[in-house]
């Protein structure tokens, strides 16, 4: 094991020369942190690196670039697309601008039947929806995703990195053009109350934005092929962290950032991208929100408090239940109860797939409920210790960029919303 030196996990927005700039993911962390973590662990290249909350795919991308066997899971299909797009070899980007023009030309010949029930029609006039769907069809017609044929709706497991890259261009385009529906909360997308409020965007606007998005992604990293040899392509799929499709004792290291305990609605944050992928059902969106750890929705299933969650988690729950603020007992207590239950179930499942003596590096961020500190680094440490994990190291970083900092009413309970972000390094003892 080498001496410890880990970069700040917070993404550096001033550094655009990497793939992390392709998708503005609130919970993402820096490529430099993952590379430092892998250098610190100093594992053999046949080691399996897992991220059970893969998000935008930073862990799988860096691990794959360095030659490791990388596996990434995320419950949100949008993040699967983003993570797979990052796996594209730079050499395939040389002709992107030319190919993007070809796709636009080919989209004029595509035939789409009906857009009234299309999820994009929530925000867009049917004529504008048609432009996006024709462009999507041109992408799929040009790029086969498997030997069995073209991409089947709702089945993105076999999607190639090249198709994912073009889908990412569609993601960026829809977010740019529907910017008026963004709110002060960066994770929330508004919906028009009337059909007359839907936006009517013409072909020139869509195509220009799409071309700009594609060229911006290419220019952010260049087209020179990576000097690093990719021995193993990352395995990236949709799955929950509470039930991993892996054999016991099969993973050599885990580098990840668990969902924050700040009631971020990750499903709503990606609702436009989900619409691009064709997920239109309100039932689907509700189901996805309910499955996500840290969701602000309340699940009806009864949950029993466990001592294995640790002293701090259980004390925190008691303080929330007794807090004088409105809805503390009726709503917020249940939200945090769900979070600790799902997180502990995930930690147990992660422990199952880890080899004895392997390492787990977690990036966690503290937060507050009103005036009560949610010390996640202590909570995760206590959960890990209940499974015989040893805390080998803890590195803390100050973080002033939080969702709470944009809400003025937090000053009623505390002067500052700055919190500590920590990299916890655990080793599974047995």
C-alpha positions, 0 to 999 in steps of 0.5 A: 500500500502506497502513502496516501495522497488523494485529490479533492473529490469535488469536480473542478469546473475550471478544468474542462479537459476531461469527460467529466464536463460532458454531463453536469451531474450534481453528485459527480466527483473528479477523475483525479480523485479516482486515479489517485485512489487506484494508485493508492490501492496499487492493485494488479490489473486483473483486479475487479473495481466496482462502483455500485452507485456509478452515476455519470461513470467516473469510476468505471471510465478511469478504471477502464482507462487504467486497464482494470476490470471495471463494473458499474451499476446505477438504478437510473437508465439515464446514468447508464447512457452517460457512463457508457458514452464516456467509454468511447475511444477518442479515435472515434471522435475525429469524424463526429462533426461530419457524422452529426451533419449526416445524421441531421440529413438522414433524419429528414427521411425518417418517418415517425408515427404519432407524437401525442403520447410522447413524453417530450410532448409535456414540454414541447409542441408536437412538431418539435417532438417530431424533430427530436424523434427523427434525429433519434431514429437516424442515430439508431439506423446508423449505429447497430448496438448488437448483432441482434439488431437495433436498440429496442425501446427501454432496453439499453443494456447492450447499447454501444459507447458510440450510440450512447455518445450521440444520445448524450448529445440529445440529452445536452440539446434538450436541456439547453433548449428547455432551459426556461423550465429550470428552477432555482433548485438545480435538480428540479424541472418545472412542467408547463401547466397548460399545453399552450405553454409548451415550447415550439422549437424549429429544426434550425434551433434543434440541429444547431444545438445538437451540432454545438453539443457534439463539437463541444464534447469533442473539443473538451478532450481532443481526438487523439487516441488515448495512450492507455491500453484498455484491456477490459471494457467496463461492464455497465448496467442498470441495477440496485445497490441493494441486490448486486448481480455478482458472486460473493467474494468477487470484488477487489476494490470499491470506489464510489460516492453513496447518494447524499442524505439531502433529499435530492430527487435524482429521478426528477433531476433527469426527467428530460433525459428520461423523456428522451429515452422514452420513459413516459409512464407516471407509474415508471417515474414514481417507481424509479423515485421510490427505488432511489436511496435518499428519495424525498418520496415516502414508501409505505412499507414498514421499516424497523430501526436496527442497532447495526445502523450505529449510535449516531444514526439512531440518535439522529432519528430520535432528534428528528422525531422530537424536533419542534419544526413542522412535519419533522415526525410525520415526514422527515423522520420517515425520509431519514428512516428510509435512507438509513435502512436502504443504505445499510442494506446496500453496505451489507450487499457490498460486503457480500461481494467484497473479497476478504482484505479488499478495500472500499473507498467511500466519498460521503458528504455531511449535511444538516436537518434544520440545526441537527448535523447529519455526520455521514462519515461517522454513520458510515464508519459505524455501519462498516464496523458492524460488518467488521470493516476497519477504517484505515484512513479518513481524509476530510475536505471543506465543501461550501457548494451545497443545495442548502446554501441556495435556500435562505430559510436555512439561516433560521437554524444555522449561520453557515451551510458549509459542510465536510466531505470525506473520503473514507477508506475501509478494509474488509477484515474477513 
